[in-house]
């Protein structure tokens, strides 16, 4: 498992500026011989070095929310884009639990609403794309 963690950290260092752990949760299971850790989940916010147009002078960041689950060794990540519609009413619902909703630690005004595919390779901007392929992505997921 330590090889997996170090490989994961190496990959993150190449593509991200800052990685912040948002939440760590563990599931403890009772067995005949005592208690054991049955599952650990880590949620993190990653601000990417790439995907932001090179001429863009604003201070908005491209943010991915990542989730890793052990022992399933499941890794998922989604591009976070701020919701333009005010969803604060959801917090007033009786079944709302804040810990279930993982959101970045950055204020939504500091987060880009898209990822530029023309700037995915640092230092080498893509100059042409096939016709019909969008240059700005608003939804992305890795697994």
Contact map, one row per residue, 1 for C-alpha under 8 A:
11111000000000000000000000000000000000000000000000000000000000000000000000000000000000000000000000000000000000000000000000000000000000000000000
11111100000000000000000000000000000000000000000000000000000000000000000000000000000000000000000000000000000000000000000000000000000000000000000
11111110000000000000000000000000000000000000000000000000000000000000000000000000000000000000000000000000000000000000000000000000000000000000000
11111111000000000000000000000000000000000000000000000000000000000000000000000000000000000000000000000000000000000000000000000000000000000000000
11111111100000000000000000000000000000000000000000000000000000000000000000000000000000000000000000000000000000000000000000000000000000000000000
01111111110000000000000000000000000000000000000000000000000000000000000000000000000000000000000000000000000000000000000000000000000000000000000
00111111111000000000000000000000000000000000000000000000000000000000000000000000000000000000000000000000000000000000000000000000000000000000000
00011111111100000000000000000000000000000000000000000000000000000000000000000000000000000000000000000000000000000000000000000000000000000000000
00001111111110000000000000000000000000000000000000000000000000000000000000000000000000000000000000000000000000000000000000000000000000000000000
00000111111111000000000000000000000000000000000000000000000000000000000000000000000000000000000000000000000000000000000000000000000000000000000
00000011111111100000000000000000000000000000000000000000000000000000000000000000000000000000000000000000000000000000000000000000000000000000000
00000001111111110010000000000000000000000000000000000000000000000000000000000000000000000000000000000000000000000000000000000000000000000000000
00000000111111111000000000000000000000000000000000000000000000000000000000000000000000000000000000000000000000000000000000000000000000000000000
00000000011111110000000000000000000000000000000000000000000000000000000000000000000000000000000000000000000000000000000000000000000000000000000
00000000001111111000000000000000000000000000000111000000000000000000000000000000000000000000000000000000000000000000000000000000000000000000000
00000000000111111110000000000000000000000000011111000000000000000000000000000000000000000000000000000000000000000000000000000000000000000000000
00000000000010111110000000000000000000000000011110000000000000000000000000000000000000000000000000000000000000000000000000000000000000000000000
00000000000000011111000000000000000000000000011100000000000000000000000000000000000000000000000000000000000000000000000000000000000000000000000
00000000000100011111100000000000000000000001111000000000000000000000000000000000000000000000000000000000000000000000000000000000000000000000000
00000000000000000111110000000000000000000001110000000000000000000000000000000000000000000000000000000000000000000000000000000000000000000000000
00000000000000000011111100000000000000000111100000000000000000000000000000000000000000000000000000000000000000000000000000000000000000000000000
00000000000000000001111100000000000000000111100000000000000000000000000000000000000000000000000000000101100000000000000000000000000000000000000
00000000000000000000111110000000000000000111000000000000000000000000000000000000000000000000000000000100000000000000000000000000000000000000000
00000000000000000000111111000000000000011110000000000000000000000000000000000000000000000000000000000000000000000000000000000000000000000000000
00000000000000000000001111100000000000011100000000000000000000000000000000000000000000000000000000000000000000000000000000000000000000000000000
00000000000000000000000111110000000011111000000000000000000000000000000000000000000000000000000000000000000000000000000000000000000000000000000
00000000000000000000000011111000000011110000000000000000000000000000000000000000000000000000000000000000000000000000000000000000000000000000000
00000000000000000000000001111100001111100000000000000000000000000000000000000000000000000000000000000000000000000000000000000000000000000000000
00000000000000000000000000111110001111000000000000000000000000000000000000000000000000000000000000000000000000000000000000000000000000000000000
00000000000000000000000000011111011100000000000000000000000000000000000000000000000000000000000000000000000000000000000000000000000000000000000
00000000000000000000000000001111111100000000000000000000000000000000000000000000000000000000000000000000000000000000000000000000000000000000000
00000000000000000000000000000111110000000000000000000000000000000000000000000000000000000000000000000000000000000000000000000000000000000000000
00000000000000000000000000000011111000000000000000000000000000000000000000000000000000000000000000000000000000000000000000000000000000000000000
00000000000000000000000000000111111100000000000000000000000000000000000000000000000000000000000000000000000000000000000000000000000000000000000
00000000000000000000000000011110111110000000000000000000000000000000000000000000000000000000000000000000000000000000000000000000000000000000000
00000000000000000000000000011110011111000000000000000000000000000000000000000000000000000000000000000000000000000000000000000000000000000000000
00000000000000000000000001111000001111110000000000000000000000000000000000000000000000000000000000000000000000000000000000000000000000000000000
00000000000000000000000001111000000111110000000000000000000000000000001000000000000000000000000000000000000000000000000000000000000000000000000
00000000000000000000000001110000000011111000000000000000000000000000111000000000000000000000000000000000000000000000000000000000000000000000000
00000000000000000000000111100000000011111100000000000000000000000000111000000000000000000000000000000000000000000000000000000000000000000000000
00000000000000000000000111000000000000111110000000000000000000000011110000000000000000000000000000000000000000000000000000000000000000000000000
00000000000000000000111110000000000000011111000000000000000000000011100000000000000000000000000000000000000000000000000000000000000000000000000
00000000000000000000111100000000000000001111100000000000000000001111000000000000000000000000000000000100000000000000000000000000000000000000000
00000000000000000011111000000000000000000111110000000000000000001110000000000000000000000000000000000000000000000000000000000000000000000000000
00000000000000000011110000000000000000000011111000000000000000111100000000000000000000000000000000000001100000000000000000000000000000000000000
00000000000000011111000000000000000000000001111100000000000000111100000000000000000000000000000000000000000000000000000000000000000000000000000
00000000000000011110000000000000000000000000111110000000000011110000000000000000000000000000000000000000000000000000000000000000000000000000000
00000000000000111100000000000000000000000000011111100000000011110000000000000000000000000000000000000000000000000000000000000000000000000000000
00000000000000111000000000000000000000000000001111110000000001000000000000000000000000000000000000000000000000000000000001000000000000000000000
00000000000000110000000000000000000000000000000111110000000001000000000000000000000000000000000000000000000000000000001111000000000000000000000
00000000000000000000000000000000000000000000000111111000000001000000000000000000000000000000000000000000000000000011111100000000000000000000000
00000000000000000000000000000000000000000000000011111101000011000000000000000000000000000000000000000000000000000011001100000000000000000000000
00000000000000000000000000000000000000000000000000111111000000000000000000000000000000000000000000000000000000000001011000000000000000000000000
00000000000000000000000000000000000000000000000000011111000000000000000000000000000000000000000000000000000000000000001000000000000000000000000
00000000000000000000000000000000000000000000000000001111100000000000000000000000000000000000000000000000000000000000000000000000000000000000000
00000000000000000000000000000000000000000000000000011111110000000000000000000000000000000000000000000000000000000000000000000000000000000000000
00000000000000000000000000000000000000000000000000000011111000000000000000000000000000000000000000000000000000000000000000000000000000000000000
00000000000000000000000000000000000000000000000000000001111100000000000000000000000000000000000000000000000000000000000000000000000000000000000
00000000000000000000000000000000000000000000000000000000111110000000000000000000000000000000000000000000000001000000000000000000000000000000000
00000000000000000000000000000000000000000000000000000000011111000000000000000000000000000000000000000000000011110000000000000000000000000000000
00000000000000000000000000000000000000000000001100010000001111100000000000000000000000000000000000000000000001110000000000000000000000000000000
00000000000000000000000000000000000000000000001111110000000111110000000000000011000000000000000000000000000000111110000000000000000000000000000
00000000000000000000000000000000000000000000111100000000000011111000000000000011100000000000000000000001000000110000000000000000000000000000000
00000000000000000000000000000000000000000000111100000000000001111100000000001111000000000000000000000000000000000000000000000000000000000000000
00000000000000000000000000000000000000000011110000000000000000111110000000001111000000000000000000000011000000000000000000000000000000000000000
00000000000000000000000000000000000000000011110000000000000000011111000000111100000000000000000000000000000000000000000000000000000000000000000
00000000000000000000000000000000000000001111000000000000000000001111100001111000000000000000000000000000000000000000000000000000000000000000000
00000000000000000000000000000000000000001110000000000000000000000111110011110000000000000000000000000000000000000000000000000000000000000000000
00000000000000000000000000000000000000111100000000000000000000000011111111100000000000000000000000000000000000000000000000000000000000000000000
00000000000000000000000000000000000000111000000000000000000000000001111111000000000000000000000000000000000000000000000000000000000000000000000
00000000000000000000000000000000000001110000000000000000000000000000111111000000000000000000000000000000000000000000000000000000000000000000000
00000000000000000000000000000000000000000000000000000000000000000000111111000000000000000000000000000000000000000000000000000000000000000000000
00000000000000000000000000000000000000000000000000000000000000000001111111100000000000000000000000000000000000000000000000000000000000000000000
00000000000000000000000000000000000000000000000000000000000000000011111111110000000000000000000000000000000000000000000000000000000000000000001
00000000000000000000000000000000000000000000000000000000000000000111100011111000000000000000000000000000000000000000000000000000000000000000001
00000000000000000000000000000000000000000000000000000000000000000111000001111100000000000000000000000000000000000000000000000000000000000000111
00000000000000000000000000000000000000000000000000000000000000011110000000111110000000000000000000000000000000000000000000000000000000000000111
00000000000000000000000000000000000000000000000000000000000000011100000000011111000000000000000000000000000000000000000000000000000000000011110
00000000000000000000000000000000000000000000000000000000000001111000000000001111100000000000000000000000000000000000000000000000000000000111100
00000000000000000000000000000000000000000000000000000000000001111000000000000111110000000000000000000001000000001000000000000000000000000010000
00000000000000000000000000000000000000000000000000000000000000100000000000000011111000000000000000000000000000111100000000000000000000000110000
00000000000000000000000000000000000000000000000000000000000000000000000000000001111100000000000000000000000100111000000000000000000000000000000
00000000000000000000000000000000000000000000000000000000000000000000000000000000111111100000000000000000000000000000000000000000000000000000000
00000000000000000000000000000000000000000000000000000000000000000000000000000000011111000000000000000000000000000000000000000000000000000000000
00000000000000000000000000000000000000000000000000000000000000000000000000000000001111100000000000000000000000000000000000000000000000000000000
00000000000000000000000000000000000000000000000000000000000000000000000000000000001111111000000000000000000000000000000000000000000000000000000
00000000000000000000000000000000000000000000000000000000000000000000000000000000001011111100000000000000000000000000000000000000000000000000000
00000000000000000000000000000000000000000000000000000000000000000000000000000000000001111111000000000000000000000000000000000000000000000000000
00000000000000000000000000000000000000000000000000000000000000000000000000000000000001111111100000000000000000000000000000000000000000000000000
00000000000000000000000000000000000000000000000000000000000000000000000000000000000000111111100100000000000000000000000000000000000000000000000
00000000000000000000000000000000000000000000000000000000000000000000000000000000000000011111100111000000000000000000000000000000000000000000000
00000000000000000000000000000000000000000000000000000000000000000000000000000000000000011111110100000000000000000000000000000000000000000000000
00000000000000000000000000000000000000000000000000000000000000000000000000000000000000001111111100000000000000000000000000000000000000000000000
00000000000000000000000000000000000000000000000000000000000000000000000000000000000000000001111100000000000000000000000000000000000000000000000
00000000000000000000000000000000000000000000000000000000000000000000000000000000000000000000111110000000000000000000000000000000000000000000000
00000000000000000000000000000000000000000000000000000000000000000000000000000000000000000111111111000000000000000000000000000000000000000000000
00000000000000000000000000000000000000000000000000000000000000000000000000000000000000000010001111111000000000000000000000000000000000000000000
00000000000000000000000000000000000000000000000000000000000000000000000000000000000000000010000111111100000000000000000000000000000000000000000
00000000000000000000000000000000000000000000000000000000000000000000000000000000000000000000000011111100000000000000000000000000000000000000000
00000000000000000000000000000000000000000000000000000000000000000000000000000000000000000000000011111100000000000000000000000000000000000000000
00000000000000000000000000000000000000000000000000000000000000000000000000000000000000000000000011111110000000000000000000000000000000000000000
00000000000000000000011000000000000000000010000000000000000000000000000000000000000000000000000001111111000000000000000000000000000000000000000
00000000000000000000000000000000000000000000000000000000000000001000000000000000000000000000000000001111100000000000000000000000000000000000000
00000000000000000000010000000000000000000000100000000000000000101000000000000001000000000000000000000111111000000000000000000000000000000000000
00000000000000000000010000000000000000000000100000000000000000000000000000000000000000000000000000000011111000000000000000000000000000000000000
00000000000000000000000000000000000000000000000000000000000000000000000000000000000000000000000000000001111101100000000000000000000000000000000
00000000000000000000000000000000000000000000000000000000000000000000000000000000000000000000000000000001111111100000000000000000000000000000000
00000000000000000000000000000000000000000000000000000000000000000000000000000000010000000000000000000000011111100000000000000000000000000000000
00000000000000000000000000000000000000000000000000000000000100000000000000000000000000000000000000000000001111110000000000000000000000000000000
00000000000000000000000000000000000000000000000000000000001110000000000000000000000000000000000000000000011111110000000000000000000000000000000
00000000000000000000000000000000000000000000000000000000000111100000000000000000110000000000000000000000011111111000000000000000000000000000000
00000000000000000000000000000000000000000000000000000000000111100000000000000000110000000000000000000000000011111110000000000000000000000000000
00000000000000000000000000000000000000000000000000000000000001000000000000000001110000000000000000000000000000111110000000000000000000000100000
00000000000000000000000000000000000000000000000000000000000001000000000000000000100000000000000000000000000000011111000000000000000000011110000
00000000000000000000000000000000000000000000000000110000000001000000000000000000000000000000000000000000000000011111100000000000000000011100000
00000000000000000000000000000000000000000000000000111000000000000000000000000000000000000000000000000000000000000111111100000000000000111000000
00000000000000000000000000000000000000000000000000100000000000000000000000000000000000000000000000000000000000000011111100000100000000111000000
00000000000000000000000000000000000000000000000000101000000000000000000000000000000000000000000000000000000000000001111110001110000000100000000
00000000000000000000000000000000000000000000000001111100000000000000000000000000000000000000000000000000000000000001111111011100000000000000000
00000000000000000000000000000000000000000000000001110000000000000000000000000000000000000000000000000000000000000001111111001000000000000000000
00000000000000000000000000000000000000000000000001000000000000000000000000000000000000000000000000000000000000000000011111111100000000000000000
00000000000000000000000000000000000000000000000011000000000000000000000000000000000000000000000000000000000000000000001111111000000000000000000
00000000000000000000000000000000000000000000000000000000000000000000000000000000000000000000000000000000000000000000000011111000000000000000000
00000000000000000000000000000000000000000000000000000000000000000000000000000000000000000000000000000000000000000000001011111100000000000000000
00000000000000000000000000000000000000000000000000000000000000000000000000000000000000000000000000000000000000000000011111111110000000000000000
00000000000000000000000000000000000000000000000000000000000000000000000000000000000000000000000000000000000000000000111010011111100000000000000
00000000000000000000000000000000000000000000000000000000000000000000000000000000000000000000000000000000000000000000010000001111100000000000000
00000000000000000000000000000000000000000000000000000000000000000000000000000000000000000000000000000000000000000000000000000111110000000000000
00000000000000000000000000000000000000000000000000000000000000000000000000000000000000000000000000000000000000000000000000000111111010100000000
00000000000000000000000000000000000000000000000000000000000000000000000000000000000000000000000000000000000000000000000000000001111110000000000
00000000000000000000000000000000000000000000000000000000000000000000000000000000000000000000000000000000000000000000000000000000111110000000000
00000000000000000000000000000000000000000000000000000000000000000000000000000000000000000000000000000000000000000000000000000000011111000000000
00000000000000000000000000000000000000000000000000000000000000000000000000000000000000000000000000000000000000000000000000000000111111100000000
00000000000000000000000000000000000000000000000000000000000000000000000000000000000000000000000000000000000000000000000000000000000111111000000
00000000000000000000000000000000000000000000000000000000000000000000000000000000000000000000000000000000000000000001110000000000100011111000000
00000000000000000000000000000000000000000000000000000000000000000000000000000000000000000000000000000000000000000111100000000000000001111100000
00000000000000000000000000000000000000000000000000000000000000000000000000000000000000000000000000000000000000000111100000000000000001111111000
00000000000000000000000000000000000000000000000000000000000000000000000000000010100000000000000000000000000000001110000000000000000000011111000
00000000000000000000000000000000000000000000000000000000000000000000000000000111100000000000000000000000000000000100000000000000000000001111100
00000000000000000000000000000000000000000000000000000000000000000000000000000110000000000000000000000000000000000000000000000000000000001111110
00000000000000000000000000000000000000000000000000000000000000000000000000011110000000000000000000000000000000000000000000000000000000000011111
00000000000000000000000000000000000000000000000000000000000000000000000000011100000000000000000000000000000000000000000000000000000000000001111
00000000000000000000000000000000000000000000000000000000000000000000000001111000000000000000000000000000000000000000000000000000000000000000111
